[in-house]
Amino acid sequence: MTDVSLIDRLLDVIEHDIVPKTAEGVAHGNKLFGAAILRKGDRSLVLAETNNEMENPLWHGEVHCLKRFYEMPKAERVDTKDALFVATHEPCSLCLSAITWTGFDNFYYLFSHEDSRDSFAIPHDLKILKEVFTLDPGGYNAENAYWKSFSIRRLVRALPEAERRRLEARIDRISARYDELSDAYQASKAENDIPLN
């Protein structure tokens, strides 16, 4: 059974911890992808970050979050097996690998690869999966020996109607904010030198 309180917490983190950082990042020319790490036990936030491709094209939201995580003093970090990883967007092949190499056994995401392509006009994730790995959308193994991935929207769709409607309305509000951030990024991306903008 889906834990409604977990979904609410993940949406809280996206809305209140990741989105403000992402808005600042987009204002500097970065894409709108972000990520966060939470403790499994109490769901408290360890770290939230956003894309920083203007500094380095490898600093996707998830990878930049992991970079900052490993820059923290070891005493402040949680073991990745005791952590939840949340990404605003379904991780690309680079980020899937980074999550795997750092030992997380899970990740949750709000927007799919298709959303990145269709709603946010950033098609690179699907193009790379197809061109490099010959994978169609959704073609990677979402549950494997390393981790299990969870689409927040899919989890919400499986809920009873009252909870589903409430959470879908909340996701719609968050999505509207991401639409604004996407418009800002698209309007300014010609001015940056990110290789795959």
Secondary structure as the mmCIF struct_conf table of DSSP 4:
data_model
#
loop_
_struct_conf.conf_type_id
_struct_conf.id
_struct_conf.beg_label_comp_id
_struct_conf.beg_label_asym_id
_struct_conf.beg_label_seq_id
_struct_conf.end_label_comp_id
_struct_conf.end_label_asym_id
_struct_conf.end_label_seq_id
HELX_RH_AL_P HELX_RH_AL_P1 VAL A 4 VAL A 13
HELX_RH_PI_P HELX_RH_PI_P1 ILE A 14 ILE A 18
HELX_RH_AL_P HELX_RH_AL_P2 VAL A 19 ALA A 27
TURN_TY1_P TURN_TY1_P1 HIS A 28 GLY A 29
BEND BEND1 LEU A 32 LEU A 32
STRN STRN1 GLY A 34 ARG A 39
TURN_TY1_P TURN_TY1_P2 LYS A 40 ASP A 42
STRN STRN2 LEU A 45 THR A 50
TURN_TY1_P TURN_TY1_P3 GLU A 53 GLU A 55
TURN_TY1_P TURN_TY1_P4 PRO A 57 LEU A 58
HELX_RH_AL_P HELX_RH_AL_P3 GLY A 61 GLU A 71
BEND BEND2 MET A 72 MET A 72
HELX_RH_3T_P HELX_RH_3T_P1 LYS A 74 GLU A 76
HELX_LH_PP_P HELX_LH_PP_P1 ARG A 77 ASP A 79
HELX_RH_3T_P HELX_RH_3T_P2 THR A 80 ASP A 82
STRN STRN3 ALA A 83 HIS A 89
HELX_RH_AL_P HELX_RH_AL_P4 SER A 93 TRP A 101
TURN_TY1_P TURN_TY1_P5 THR A 102 GLY A 103
BEND BEND3 ASP A 105 ASP A 105
STRN STRN4 ASN A 106 PHE A 111
HELX_RH_AL_P HELX_RH_AL_P5 HIS A 113 ASP A 118
TURN_TY1_P TURN_TY1_P6 SER A 119 PHE A 120
BEND BEND4 ALA A 121 ALA A 121
HELX_RH_AL_P HELX_RH_AL_P6 HIS A 124 PHE A 133
HELX_LH_PP_P HELX_LH_PP_P2 LEU A 135 ASP A 136
TURN_TY1_P TURN_TY1_P7 PRO A 137 GLY A 138
BEND BEND5 TYR A 140 TYR A 140
BEND BEND6 ALA A 142 ALA A 142
STRN STRN5 GLU A 143 GLU A 143
BEND BEND7 ALA A 145 TYR A 146
STRN STRN6 LYS A 148 SER A 151
HELX_RH_AL_P HELX_RH_AL_P7 ILE A 152 ARG A 157
TURN_TY1_P TURN_TY1_P8 ALA A 158 ALA A 158
BEND BEND8 LEU A 159 LEU A 159
HELX_RH_AL_P HELX_RH_AL_P8 GLU A 161 SER A 188
HELX_RH_3T_P HELX_RH_3T_P3 LYS A 189 GLU A 191
BEND BEND9 ASN A 192 ASN A 192
TURN_TY1_P TURN_TY1_P9 PRO A 195 LEU A 196
#
